[in-house]
């Protein structure tokens, strides 16, 4: 059950979408510009410094990464009228989890999804960020029918600060063996594993280490199978062996034997598309120069919300405006002042007047000499 939807300036409540561990998600309609948005709102009784920190981090990471076409776009983050932090994001009407539970997806769609999400994750990795919760339910389908990565609620830095305690978060059965064994809380190789397990799930209609009988798929049984990592070929008749080769490499028990990066993983998926006669999906990734800009602050626990925009009086723009007032170009309200004529212009006009007088005198002299006067 979701809690009462908050009042948010500029938005009208439509209906609930779901509820998670620390937040509810609602559908709202934004008034200006007109569009629908999924709004994630923290529970009122769950707001403590640690929850606020992770919420701030999630909003900041989405804002940094959402320019990527395969990452959910965030519109706004602030504080609602009743004091609950929220952020509004792109509304996606479907998920890959719901899709594969109806029926397994086709090879062409899964390869396309793999390349797109690998590009999104490579972009995150270049920015020094790990998603840490890659699974079918976190791959949404946007309004154009394209897959997009969502839910950066347990994201972390690729290189954590020394002395900072590791927080282990896992989604069985898509987490890698080393994460389930708590050897690492997350890494680029573990994300490669999780994407491979997700693609396997979409193709097979079940997770990689799930048995046919539900009685044999308890949490402990799944953990033991994932740790052993005995890859089973996809149960799809006529599937090219290359697909199994790619996924078994991504889900190798030894992290050092997996693909070196998401870019390498995507390149193999693109080669599979080429060999199958499927149009290759563009591998889209942010430029390296962008990655270092505006780093995410993982330790920020401040209450962040609406602020009044100010201009530093010592800014370069303010200093330039003061010089223009002093020079008489504009008044103190910034309005242009009629410029006085320059001395050179006055000199030019004076010279022209003198020249005209001289010519008139010379003309009179000439008339006298010729006897006209």
C-alpha positions as CSV (number, residue, x, y, z in Angstrom):
1,X,0.0,0.0,0.0
2,X,1.3,3.4,-0.9
3,X,1.1,6.4,1.5
4,X,-0.9,9.5,0.7
5,X,0.5,11.3,-2.4
6,X,2.2,14.7,-1.5
7,X,1.2,18.1,-2.9
8,X,3.9,19.1,-5.4
9,X,3.9,22.6,-6.9
10,X,3.2,22.4,-10.7
11,X,2.1,18.8,-10.6
12,X,-1.3,17.1,-10.4
13,X,-1.6,13.6,-8.9
14,X,-2.9,10.8,-11.2
15,X,-2.5,7.4,-9.6
16,X,0.0,5.2,-7.7
17,X,2.6,3.2,-9.6
18,X,4.2,1.1,-6.8
19,X,6.1,1.1,-3.6
20,X,9.6,0.1,-2.6
21,X,11.8,-0.3,0.5
22,X,12.0,3.4,1.3
23,X,9.8,5.2,-1.2
24,X,6.5,5.3,-3.1
25,X,6.2,6.0,-6.8
26,X,3.3,7.9,-8.2
27,X,2.1,9.1,-11.6
28,X,1.7,12.8,-11.8
29,X,1.0,15.2,-14.6
30,X,3.2,18.3,-14.9
31,X,1.3,21.5,-15.7
32,X,4.1,23.4,-17.5
33,X,5.3,22.0,-19.8
34,X,2.5,19.4,-20.0
35,X,3.7,15.9,-19.6
36,X,3.3,12.9,-17.3
37,X,6.1,12.0,-14.8
38,X,6.9,9.2,-12.4
39,X,7.5,10.8,-9.0
40,X,9.5,8.9,-6.4
41,X,8.8,10.1,-2.9
42,X,10.6,9.0,0.3
43,X,8.5,7.6,3.2
44,X,7.9,10.3,5.8
45,X,9.1,7.9,8.6
46,X,12.1,6.7,6.6
47,X,13.9,10.0,6.3
48,X,17.1,9.8,8.3
49,X,20.6,11.0,7.3
50,X,21.6,7.7,5.6
51,X,18.4,7.4,3.6
52,X,18.6,11.1,2.6
53,X,22.2,10.5,1.5
54,X,21.3,7.6,-0.8
55,X,18.3,9.6,-2.1
56,X,20.5,12.6,-2.9
57,X,23.1,10.3,-4.6
58,X,20.4,8.6,-6.7
59,X,19.0,12.0,-7.9
60,X,22.5,13.4,-8.6
61,X,23.6,10.3,-10.5
62,X,20.5,10.2,-12.6
63,X,20.9,13.9,-13.4
64,X,24.5,13.3,-14.4
65,X,23.8,10.3,-16.5
66,X,20.3,10.8,-17.9
67,X,21.5,12.6,-21.0
68,X,22.4,9.0,-22.2
69,X,19.5,7.7,-24.3
70,X,19.5,4.3,-22.5
71,X,19.2,5.8,-19.0
72,X,15.9,7.1,-17.5
73,X,15.7,10.9,-17.6
74,X,15.2,12.9,-14.4
75,X,13.2,16.1,-14.6
76,X,13.3,17.6,-11.1
77,X,14.3,16.9,-7.5
78,X,13.1,18.9,-4.5
79,X,11.0,18.8,-1.3
80,X,7.3,18.3,-1.3
81,X,4.8,20.5,0.7
82,X,4.8,18.0,3.5
83,X,8.6,17.8,3.8
84,X,9.3,14.6,1.9
85,X,12.1,14.6,-0.6
86,X,11.1,13.5,-4.1
87,X,12.3,13.5,-7.7
88,X,10.3,13.4,-10.9
89,X,11.5,11.3,-13.8
90,X,10.5,10.0,-17.2
91,X,7.4,7.7,-17.0
92,X,8.1,4.3,-18.5
93,X,5.0,2.2,-19.0
94,X,6.6,-1.3,-19.1
95,X,9.6,-3.3,-17.8
96,X,11.7,-6.1,-19.2
97,X,10.8,-8.2,-16.2
98,X,7.1,-8.1,-17.1
99,X,7.9,-8.8,-20.7
100,X,10.0,-11.9,-20.2
101,X,7.5,-13.4,-17.7
102,X,4.8,-13.4,-20.4
103,X,7.1,-15.0,-23.0
104,X,10.9,-15.1,-23.7
105,X,12.2,-12.3,-25.9
106,X,13.6,-12.8,-29.4
107,X,17.3,-12.8,-30.1
108,X,17.3,-9.6,-32.1
109,X,15.6,-7.6,-29.3
110,X,17.8,-9.1,-26.6
111,X,21.0,-8.3,-28.5
112,X,19.7,-4.7,-29.2
113,X,18.9,-4.3,-25.5
114,X,22.3,-5.7,-24.5
115,X,24.2,-3.1,-26.6
116,X,22.1,-0.2,-25.4
117,X,22.4,-1.1,-21.7
118,X,26.1,-1.8,-22.1
119,X,26.5,1.7,-23.5
120,X,24.7,3.1,-20.5
121,X,26.8,1.2,-18.0
122,X,30.1,2.0,-19.8
123,X,29.1,5.7,-19.5
124,X,28.5,5.2,-15.8
125,X,31.8,3.4,-15.4
126,X,33.7,6.2,-17.2
127,X,32.1,8.6,-14.7
128,X,33.4,6.5,-11.8
129,X,30.0,5.0,-10.9
130,X,28.7,1.5,-10.4
131,X,25.0,0.7,-10.7
132,X,25.2,-2.5,-8.5
133,X,21.6,-3.7,-9.2
134,X,21.4,-4.8,-12.8
135,X,18.4,-7.1,-13.4
136,X,15.4,-7.3,-15.7
137,X,13.1,-5.3,-13.4
138,X,15.5,-2.3,-13.6
139,X,15.5,-2.3,-17.4
140,X,12.4,-0.3,-18.2
141,X,10.7,0.3,-21.6
142,X,10.1,3.9,-22.4
143,X,7.3,5.5,-24.3
144,X,9.1,4.9,-27.6
145,X,9.6,1.2,-26.8
146,X,13.3,1.4,-26.2
147,X,15.1,-0.1,-23.1
148,X,16.4,2.3,-20.5
149,X,18.3,1.6,-17.3
150,X,16.7,2.8,-14.0
151,X,17.0,2.6,-10.2
152,X,20.4,3.9,-9.1
153,X,19.3,3.6,-5.4
154,X,22.3,1.5,-4.4
155,X,24.9,2.9,-6.8
156,X,28.4,3.4,-5.6
157,X,31.7,4.8,-6.7
158,X,34.1,2.6,-8.7
159,X,36.9,3.6,-6.4
160,X,35.5,4.0,-2.9
161,X,37.3,6.2,-0.3
162,X,39.7,4.3,2.0
163,X,38.1,3.7,5.4
164,X,34.6,4.0,4.0
165,X,32.6,0.9,5.1
166,X,31.4,-1.3,2.2
167,X,27.7,-1.8,1.9
168,X,26.7,-5.1,0.3
169,X,23.5,-5.2,-1.7
170,X,22.6,-8.1,-3.9
171,X,19.8,-9.2,-6.2
172,X,19.7,-13.0,-6.3
173,X,20.1,-14.6,-8.9
174,X,21.6,-11.8,-11.0
175,X,24.4,-10.9,-8.7
176,X,27.9,-12.3,-9.4
177,X,29.5,-15.1,-7.2
178,X,32.0,-12.6,-5.7
179,X,29.2,-10.3,-4.6
180,X,27.2,-13.2,-3.1
181,X,30.3,-14.3,-1.2
182,X,30.9,-10.7,-0.1
183,X,34.3,-10.5,-1.5
184,X,33.4,-7.2,-3.2
185,X,30.4,-5.0,-2.9
186,X,30.5,-4.2,-6.6
187,X,33.0,-3.9,-9.5
188,X,33.0,-3.6,-13.3
189,X,33.4,-7.4,-13.7
190,X,30.5,-8.0,-11.4
191,X,28.4,-5.6,-13.5
192,X,29.4,-7.5,-16.6
193,X,28.2,-10.7,-14.9
194,X,24.8,-9.1,-14.0
195,X,24.2,-7.8,-17.5
196,X,25.0,-11.3,-18.9
197,X,22.6,-12.9,-16.4
198,X,20.0,-10.4,-17.3
199,X,20.3,-11.1,-21.1
200,X,20.2,-14.8,-20.4
201,X,17.0,-14.4,-18.5
202,X,15.3,-12.4,-21.3
203,X,16.2,-15.1,-23.8
204,X,15.4,-18.2,-21.6
205,X,12.4,-16.8,-19.7
206,X,14.1,-17.7,-16.4
207,X,17.3,-16.8,-14.6
208,X,20.5,-18.7,-15.6
209,X,20.7,-20.9,-12.5
210,X,17.0,-21.4,-11.9
211,X,15.7,-25.0,-11.9
212,X,12.4,-26.0,-13.7
213,X,10.7,-26.8,-10.4
214,X,9.9,-24.0,-8.0
215,X,10.6,-26.2,-5.0
216,X,14.3,-26.3,-6.0
217,X,14.7,-22.6,-6.3
218,X,15.0,-21.4,-2.7
219,X,17.3,-18.5,-1.9
220,X,20.1,-20.7,-0.5
221,X,19.9,-23.1,-3.5
222,X,20.2,-20.3,-6.0
223,X,23.1,-18.8,-4.1
224,X,25.0,-22.1,-4.2
225,X,24.4,-22.6,-7.9
226,X,25.5,-19.0,-8.8
227,X,28.7,-19.4,-6.7
228,X,29.5,-22.7,-8.6
229,X,28.7,-20.9,-11.9
230,X,28.2,-24.0,-14.0
231,X,26.9,-22.3,-17.1
232,X,24.0,-24.2,-18.9
233,X,23.5,-23.5,-22.6
234,X,20.3,-21.6,-23.5
235,X,17.3,-23.9,-24.1
236,X,16.5,-22.4,-27.5
237,X,16.5,-24.6,-30.6
238,X,18.6,-23.3,-33.5
239,X,20.3,-20.6,-31.4
240,X,23.8,-19.8,-32.8
241,X,26.6,-21.1,-30.5
242,X,28.1,-17.6,-30.5
243,X,25.4,-16.3,-28.2
244,X,26.2,-18.9,-25.5
245,X,29.9,-18.2,-26.0
246,X,29.3,-14.5,-25.3
247,X,27.1,-15.1,-22.2
248,X,29.3,-17.8,-20.7
249,X,32.3,-15.4,-21.0
250,X,30.3,-12.6,-19.3
251,X,29.3,-15.1,-16.5
252,X,32.7,-16.7,-16.0
253,X,33.3,-17.6,-12.4
254,X,36.7,-16.0,-12.6
255,X,36.2,-12.2,-12.8
256,X,39.5,-11.8,-14.7
257,X,38.3,-14.0,-17.5
258,X,35.2,-12.0,-18.2
259,X,35.1,-9.1,-20.7
260,X,37.5,-6.3,-19.8
261,X,34.8,-3.6,-20.1
262,X,31.2,-3.0,-21.1
263,X,32.6,-1.7,-24.4
264,X,34.2,-5.1,-25.1
265,X,31.0,-6.9,-24.1
266,X,28.9,-4.6,-26.4
267,X,31.4,-5.2,-29.3
268,X,30.9,-8.9,-29.1
269,X,27.1,-8.5,-29.1
270,X,27.4,-6.3,-32.2
271,X,29.5,-8.9,-33.9
272,X,26.7,-11.5,-33.1
273,X,24.2,-9.1,-34.7
274,X,26.4,-8.8,-37.8
275,X,26.8,-12.6,-38.2
276,X,23.1,-13.2,-37.7
277,X,22.2,-10.5,-40.4
278,X,20.6,-8.3,-37.8
279,X,21.2,-4.5,-38.1
280,X,23.9,-3.5,-35.6
281,X,22.8,-1.3,-32.7
282,X,24.9,1.9,-32.3
283,X,27.1,1.7,-29.2
284,X,26.5,5.1,-27.5
285,X,28.8,6.2,-24.8
286,X,29.8,9.6,-23.3
287,X,33.1,11.3,-24.2
288,X,35.9,11.0,-21.7
289,X,36.1,14.8,-21.2
290,X,32.5,14.7,-19.9
291,X,33.1,11.9,-17.4
292,X,35.3,14.0,-15.0
293,X,32.9,16.9,-14.8
294,X,30.7,17.5,-11.7
295,X,31.6,14.4,-9.6
296,X,28.9,13.0,-7.4
297,X,29.2,13.6,-3.7
298,X,28.4,10.3,-1.9
299,X,28.7,11.8,1.6
300,X,26.1,14.6,1.1
301,X,23.4,14.3,3.8
302,X,22.1,17.8,3.6
303,X,18.4,18.6,3.2
304,X,18.3,20.0,-0.3
305,X,15.2,21.6,-1.7
306,X,13.9,24.9,-3.2
307,X,16.4,27.8,-3.0
308,X,16.3,31.4,-4.0
309,X,18.7,32.1,-6.9
310,X,21.2,34.8,-6.1
311,X,24.0,36.5,-8.0
312,X,27.4,37.1,-6.4
313,X,28.0,40.9,-6.3
314,X,31.6,40.2,-6.9
315,X,31.0,38.2,-10.0
316,X,32.5,39.2,-13.4
317,X,29.1,40.1,-14.8
318,X,28.4,42.4,-11.8
319,X,31.8,44.0,-12.2
320,X,31.3,44.6,-15.9
321,X,27.9,46.2,-15.2
322,X,29.5,48.5,-12.6
323,X,32.1,49.7,-15.2
324,X,29.4,50.4,-17.7
325,X,27.6,52.6,-15.2
326,X,30.8,54.4,-14.3
327,X,31.5,55.0,-18.0
328,X,28.0,56.4,-18.5
329,X,27.0,53.7,-21.0
330,X,24.0,52.5,-18.9
331,X,22.3,53.9,-15.8
332,X,22.0,52.1,-12.5
333,X,18.9,50.3,-13.7
334,X,20.9,48.9,-16.6
335,X,19.1,51.0,-19.2
336,X,21.3,52.6,-22.0
337,X,22.2,56.2,-21.8
338,X,22.3,58.5,-24.9
339,X,26.0,58.8,-25.7
340,X,27.5,62.3,-26.0
341,X,29.1,63.2,-29.2
342,X,32.8,62.5,-29.2
343,X,35.5,65.3,-29.5
344,X,36.5,63.9,-32.8
345,X,33.0,64.4,-34.2
346,X,32.8,67.9,-32.8
347,X,36.2,68.7,-34.4
348,X,35.0,67.3,-37.7
349,X,31.9,69.4,-37.7
350,X,33.9,72.6,-36.8
351,X,36.4,71.8,-39.6
352,X,33.6,71.4,-42.1
353,X,32.1,74.8,-41.1
354,X,35.4,76.6,-41.4
355,X,36.0,75.0,-44.8
356,X,32.6,76.2,-46.1
357,X,33.3,79.8,-45.0
358,X,36.7,79.8,-46.7
359,X,35.2,78.6,-49.9
360,X,32.6,81.3,-49.8
361,X,35.2,84.1,-49.3
362,X,37.3,82.7,-52.2
363,X,34.2,82.7,-54.4
364,X,33.5,86.4,-53.7
365,X,37.2,87.3,-54.4
366,X,37.0,85.6,-57.8
367,X,33.9,87.5,-58.8
368,X,35.6,90.8,-57.9
369,X,38.7,90.0,-60.0
370,X,36.7,89.1,-63.0
371,X,34.7,92.3,-62.9
372,X,31.4,90.8,-62.2
373,X,31.1,92.8,-59.0
